[in-house]
Amino acid sequence: MIGAKLGAGREADVYEWDDSTVVKLYRAGFLGHRAEALALAKLDGRGVAPKLVDAVECDGRTGLVLERLGGADMLSLLQRQPWRVLGLARALADAHLAVHEAPAPGDLPELRQVLASRIADAVLPSHLRDYALRVLDALPDGDRLCHGDYHPGNVLVAADRVAVIDWPNAARGVPEADHARTLLLLRWTDPQPGTPLVSRPLITAGRSMFAHRYARAYRDRSLRRLRQPASWLVVQAAARLAEGIEVEQNTLIGFLDRTHQRPER
């Protein structure tokens, strides 16, 4: 029943299944299907994510059969239609807020524990690791569904729907933690490999505007006041260093160093 390959990622490949569904096959050793299935089941009927249809085994790989969605990912739209930046930033914020309205399944990992583990594994000076862990210790647990890697590449936009995909990092926590991860990705991730040097300043400027508009829309449209967003950004920056992306290391360590040296108020 498996058809043409539609996409590939670090943990899984996506194939055609039938006219209305796709199958996401996880590679051996990756267990993100567990969190993804729990998150999608919780979001069923909310319209903000693809419907989970079934779980299957194919050639020794675990797969999730998912509703087939139309449209394009938001990152591609931003690259092709940059004049839509304001509307797409609002759409990104609205979909994120809709996710955070859902209570997280109890079987999902606790996000504070996930972040503590990543910070422990991160390549950074010991005094900054200790600093990030102290900040994390003062932050609260939560019971909301968090995506864990929410950015425009994981949001599909069609004429009548915005849907969030790719849920292997789903966790249970406070919305501010998930929001901070998105801000970090929007502000500081390096342009894709192969991007011409002449294009990088334009990409950086556009990304800054998009990040600002997303943050403002999220704050203004949220039903609750954001708590300790700056502290969550510190924690997420330290945790990001565990991913070993060399081109980001100086930026993230510089940010942590500046915030560490700032006098407490």
Secondary structure by P-SEA (a helix, b strand, c coil): cccccccccccbbbbbccccbbbbbbcccccaaaaaaaaaaaacccccccccccccccccbbbbbccccccccaaaaaaacccaaaaaaaaaaaaaaaaaacccccccccaaaaaaaaaaaccccaaaaaaaaaaaaaccccccccccccccccccccccbbbbccccccccccaaaaaaaaaaaaccccccccccccaaaaaaaaaaaaaaaaaaaaaaaccccccaaaaaaaaaaaaaaccccccaaaaaaaaaaaaaacccc
